[in-house]
């Protein structure tokens, strides 16, 4: 009879039970994943539409349309709308006004039934175009300057835009995600220079310090472009305690393009510091470039109230865990099965070593207890 230690039999049984449990857990896991399925929006909401191509024909040296027209003058131009996708598409084509964005730079408006200002000077050959896949359509326009227009720079935007907004997939992987309606458009500027006396000019208003969503303080500076030409001003200045001492905040920044005859409230965010409550002396200057011609200056005081100092630190980012809809007990059960499998493997290896040792011991005992050979002594 071959020896088979009890430890070996017990380990083999544990391995069999563990393997059976693991197979059961695998079946349950696969079934749970299959029943979860994709989010409800995955099969019904396409991605954001591709932007149309908009190419100016014979633009100015800066890549956009640029004309010098006297009051009462007119000219014409051409743009080409391209479909960059593999299927036909319809695009809206319209003209919109322009202004200065809150942080500097040119910002364009939205589609309006009756454009105003410079946008009303431009007339298009059509309000929409149907473009075949990878095709192109030519759009003609005219620019007519009203007779009583003052000298200076004027700007509008010629826009090609997707005809209908598209519902995008939620950012979250859960079914409760929020959908966004996206509209894609491209813009070519139309700039008109009306001859006559032209010069940049600006004015600085009374600054103030407020609190933005309890996350940071912000110094708001009113900037007024009172000139009649485009400009890119340079903002510089500092804040000091009214009682004296070194500057507690220094400002130095090149701003973007300003559209003539527009005003903004420029925000200077205090991201890395919090000004205590109190009185501060503020000195500001607006120049044409660093060290350039002075356009405007301001010197006065601003007050920081106690409520403005209540800055809350943003909460630590939370880890986003993807929900698969699996049973809550499945993960710990799988972990327990892995532990049991390792334990069974260890016991099985130990049982095999013990078996080999016992077999070697028994083989040695059989050799010693075999028939003895005696020498026969002859007489």
C-alpha positions in Angstrom: 0.0 0.0 0.0 1.4 3.4 -1.1 1.6 6.0 1.7 -0.7 9.0 1.3 -0.5 11.5 4.2 -3.6 13.0 5.5 -2.2 16.5 4.9 -1.9 15.8 1.2 -5.5 14.6 0.9 -6.8 17.7 2.7 -4.8 20.1 0.5 -6.0 18.4 -2.7 -9.6 18.7 -1.5 -9.1 22.4 -0.7 -7.8 23.1 -4.2 -10.8 21.4 -5.7 -13.2 23.4 -3.6 -11.4 26.7 -4.4 -11.3 26.0 -8.1 -15.1 25.3 -8.1 -15.8 28.5 -6.2 -13.6 30.5 -8.6 -15.4 29.2 -11.6 -18.7 30.1 -10.0 -17.5 33.6 -9.3 -16.3 34.0 -12.9 -19.7 33.1 -14.2 -21.4 35.5 -11.9 -18.9 38.3 -12.8 -19.4 37.8 -16.5 -23.2 37.7 -16.1 -23.1 41.0 -14.1 -21.0 42.7 -16.7 -23.3 41.6 -19.5 -26.4 42.8 -17.7 -24.8 46.3 -17.0 -24.6 47.2 -20.7 -23.5 50.6 -22.0 -25.0 53.9 -20.8 -28.3 54.8 -22.3 -26.8 57.7 -24.2 -24.0 55.7 -25.9 -26.1 54.3 -28.8 -28.1 57.5 -29.4 -25.9 60.5 -29.0 -23.1 61.1 -31.6 -20.0 63.1 -30.8 -19.5 66.8 -31.4 -20.0 67.7 -35.1 -16.9 68.5 -37.2 -16.2 72.2 -37.8 -16.7 73.4 -41.3 -13.8 74.9 -43.2 -14.0 78.6 -44.0 -11.3 80.0 -46.3 -11.1 83.7 -47.4 -10.4 84.4 -51.0 -7.8 87.2 -51.4 -7.6 88.2 -47.7 -5.4 90.9 -46.3 -1.8 90.5 -45.1 -3.0 89.3 -41.7 -5.1 86.4 -43.0 -8.5 88.2 -42.7 -10.4 90.6 -44.9 -9.1 94.2 -44.5 -10.5 97.2 -46.4 -10.0 100.9 -46.4 -13.3 102.5 -47.3 -14.5 106.1 -47.0 -18.1 106.8 -45.8 -20.5 105.8 -48.5 -17.9 103.4 -50.0 -18.5 99.7 -50.8 -16.5 96.6 -51.8 -17.1 92.9 -52.2 -15.4 89.6 -51.2 -15.7 85.8 -51.4 -15.3 83.0 -48.9 -15.4 79.3 -49.5 -17.2 76.9 -47.1 -15.8 73.4 -47.1 -17.3 70.2 -45.7 -14.4 68.4 -44.0 -16.5 65.3 -43.1 -17.3 62.1 -45.1 -21.0 63.0 -45.4 -23.0 65.9 -46.7 -23.8 68.7 -44.3 -25.7 72.0 -44.1 -24.0 75.0 -42.5 -25.4 78.4 -41.5 -23.5 81.5 -42.8 -24.0 84.9 -41.1 -22.3 88.0 -40.0 -22.0 89.0 -36.3 -20.7 92.0 -34.4 -17.5 92.1 -32.4 -16.4 93.6 -29.0 -13.6 93.3 -26.5 -13.7 90.1 -24.3 -13.6 90.5 -20.5 -10.0 89.5 -20.4 -8.9 91.3 -23.6 -9.0 90.2 -27.2 -11.7 90.2 -29.8 -15.0 88.4 -29.0 -17.7 87.8 -31.5 -21.4 87.6 -31.0 -24.1 85.0 -31.8 -26.5 84.7 -34.7 -29.1 87.5 -34.7 -32.1 88.0 -36.8 -31.2 91.7 -37.4 -27.5 92.4 -37.0 -26.5 95.8 -35.6 -23.4 98.0 -35.9 -20.6 97.0 -38.2 -22.4 93.6 -38.8 -25.2 95.5 -40.6 -22.7 96.8 -43.2 -22.2 93.3 -44.6 -24.7 91.5 -46.9 -24.3 87.8 -47.8 -25.5 86.0 -50.9 -27.1 83.3 -48.7 -27.9 82.5 -45.1 -27.1 78.8 -45.3 -25.3 76.4 -47.7 -25.6 72.7 -48.4 -22.2 71.1 -49.0 -21.6 67.6 -50.3 -19.1 65.3 -48.6 -15.6 66.7 -48.9 -17.1 69.4 -51.2 -17.1 73.2 -51.2 -19.5 76.1 -51.8 -18.6 79.7 -52.6 -20.3 82.6 -50.7 -20.2 86.2 -51.9 -20.6 89.2 -49.7 -20.6 93.0 -50.0 -19.5 95.7 -47.5 -21.1 99.1 -47.6 -20.0 101.9 -45.1 -22.8 104.3 -44.1 -22.4 107.9 -45.2 -22.1 109.4 -41.7 -19.5 107.0 -40.3 -16.8 108.5 -38.2 -13.1 107.8 -38.9 -11.5 104.8 -37.2 -11.4 101.0 -37.2 -14.4 98.8 -37.4 -14.7 95.0 -37.2 -17.3 92.3 -37.8 -17.1 88.5 -38.1 -18.2 86.3 -41.0 -19.3 82.9 -39.5 -19.9 79.4 -40.8 -21.6 77.2 -38.2 -23.2 73.8 -37.9 -26.9 74.1 -38.6 -28.2 72.4 -35.4 -26.6 71.8 -32.0 -25.6 68.3 -31.1 -26.2 66.6 -27.8 -22.9 65.2 -26.6 -22.4 62.3 -24.3 -22.3 63.0 -20.5 -18.8 63.4 -19.0 -19.8 60.8 -16.4 -19.9 57.1 -17.1 -23.2 56.8 -15.2 -26.6 57.1 -16.7 -27.2 60.2 -14.7 -24.6 62.2 -16.6 -25.4 65.7 -17.9 -25.6 66.2 -21.7 -24.3 69.3 -23.4 -25.6 70.9 -26.5 -22.6 71.9 -28.7 -22.4 74.2 -31.7 -19.3 74.4 -33.8 -18.4 77.4 -35.8 -15.4 79.1 -37.5 -15.0 82.9 -38.0 -13.1 85.2 -40.4 -12.8 88.8 -39.4 -13.8 91.7 -41.7 -11.9 94.9 -40.7 -12.8 98.2 -42.2 -10.5 101.3 -41.8 -12.4 104.6 -42.4 -9.9 107.3 -43.2 -9.6 110.4 -41.0 -8.0 111.4 -37.7 -7.3 108.3 -35.7 -5.5 107.6 -32.4 -5.7 105.2 -29.4 -7.1 106.5 -26.1 -8.2 104.9 -22.9 -9.6 105.6 -19.4 -9.2 103.7 -16.1 -12.1 103.6 -13.7 -12.3 103.0 -9.9 -11.0 99.5 -9.1 -12.7 97.2 -6.4 -11.8 94.0 -4.7 -14.4 91.2 -4.4 -14.7 87.5 -3.7 -15.2 85.0 -6.5 -17.4 82.1 -5.3 -15.5 82.1 -1.9 -12.5 80.6 -3.7 -10.3 83.6 -4.4 -10.2 87.4 -4.3 -10.3 89.4 -7.5 -9.3 92.9 -8.3 -11.7 94.3 -10.9 -10.4 97.2 -13.0 -12.8 99.1 -15.3 -11.0 99.7 -18.7 -12.6 102.0 -21.3 -11.3 102.2 -24.9 -12.1 105.8 -25.9 -10.0 105.8 -29.0 -11.0 104.9 -32.6 -8.2 102.4 -33.5 -7.3 98.9 -32.4 -4.8 98.7 -29.6 -3.0 96.3 -27.3 -2.4 98.1 -24.0 0.0 97.1 -21.2 -1.3 97.2 -17.7 1.0 97.9 -14.7 0.6 99.0 -11.1 0.7 98.0 -7.4 -1.3 97.9 -4.2 0.1 99.1 -0.8 -1.3 99.5 2.6 -2.7 103.0 3.2 -0.5 103.2 6.3 2.6 102.7 4.1 5.1 99.9 3.5 6.1 97.8 0.5 3.7 96.7 -2.2 1.5 93.8 -1.3 0.5 93.2 -4.9 2.2 94.1 -8.2 0.6 94.1 -11.6 2.3 93.8 -15.0 0.7 92.2 -18.0 0.3 92.6 -21.7 -3.3 92.6 -22.6 -5.0 91.5 -25.8 -6.5 93.5 -28.6 -9.1 96.1 -27.7 -11.9 96.9 -30.1 -12.4 100.7 -30.3 -15.3 102.3 -28.4 -15.8 99.3 -26.0 -15.5 98.9 -22.2 -14.7 95.9 -20.0 -14.2 95.2 -16.3 -10.8 93.5 -16.3 -10.4 90.8 -13.6 -7.0 90.4 -11.9 -7.2 87.1 -9.9 -5.4 86.8 -6.6 -4.8 83.0 -6.8 -2.0 82.6 -4.3 -2.7 85.3 -1.7 -5.5 86.8 0.4 -5.5 90.4 1.2 -6.5 91.2 4.9 -9.3 93.6 5.6 -8.2 97.2 5.4 -7.4 100.2 3.2 -5.1 99.9 0.3 -3.5 102.5 -2.0 -3.7 101.5 -5.7 -1.7 102.9 -8.6 -2.4 101.8 -12.1 -1.1 102.7 -15.6 -2.2 101.7 -19.1 0.5 102.1 -21.8 1.0 101.2 -25.4 3.3 98.3 -24.7 5.8 98.1 -21.8 7.4 101.5 -21.4 5.4 102.9 -24.3 3.1 105.9 -24.6 0.9 106.5 -21.5 -2.8 106.1 -22.3 -4.3 106.4 -18.9 -3.5 106.3 -15.2 -5.3 105.9 -11.9 -4.4 106.6 -8.3 -6.8 106.1 -5.4 -7.8 103.7 -2.6 -9.7 100.5 -2.4 -11.1 98.9 0.7 -11.2 95.2 1.6 -14.1 94.3 3.9 -14.1 91.4 6.3 -16.5 89.3 4.1 -14.1 89.5 1.2 -11.4 87.8 3.3 -13.5 84.6 3.8 -11.6 82.6 1.2 -12.3 78.9 1.4 -9.7 76.4 0.2 -11.0 74.2 -2.5 -11.7 70.6 -1.4 -9.2 67.8 -2.3 -10.1 66.2 -5.6 -12.0 63.0 -5.2 -11.2 59.8 -7.0 -13.7 59.0 -9.7 -14.8 55.4 -9.4 -16.5 53.8 -12.4 -19.7 52.0 -11.4 -20.2 48.7 -13.1 -23.4 47.6 -11.3 -21.7 44.4 -9.8 -23.1 42.9 -6.6 -21.5 44.3 -3.5 -20.4 40.8 -2.2 -18.7 39.8 -5.4 -15.4 41.6 -4.9 -14.7 40.3 -1.3 -15.7 36.8 -2.3 -13.3 36.9 -5.2 -10.5 38.1 -2.9 -11.3 35.3 -0.4 -11.1 32.7 -3.3 -7.7 34.0 -4.2 -6.4 33.7 -0.7 -7.8 30.2 -0.4 -6.1 29.2 -3.6 -2.7 30.4 -2.5 -3.2 28.6 0.9 -4.1 25.4 -0.9 -1.1 25.6 -3.2 1.2 26.1 -0.2 -0.3 23.1 1.6 -0.2 20.9 -1.5 3.5 21.7 -2.0 4.3 20.9 1.6 2.3 17.7 1.4 4.3 16.5 -1.6 7.6 17.2 0.1 6.4 15.2 3.1 5.3 12.4 0.8 8.7 12.2 -0.9 10.4 12.1 2.5 8.3 9.3 3.8 8.8 7.3 0.6 12.6 7.7 1.0 12.4 6.6 4.6 10.3 3.5 3.8 12.7 2.5 1.0 15.6 2.7 3.4 13.8 0.4 6.0 13.0 -2.2 3.4 16.7 -2.5 2.4 17.8 -3.0 6.1 15.1 -5.8 6.8 15.9 -7.9 3.7 17.5 -11.6 3.8 20.9 -11.6 5.4 23.9 -13.3 3.7 26.0 -15.4 6.0 29.3 -16.9 5.2 29.5 -20.7 5.6 32.6 -21.9 7.3 33.9 -25.1 5.8 35.5 -27.6 8.0 
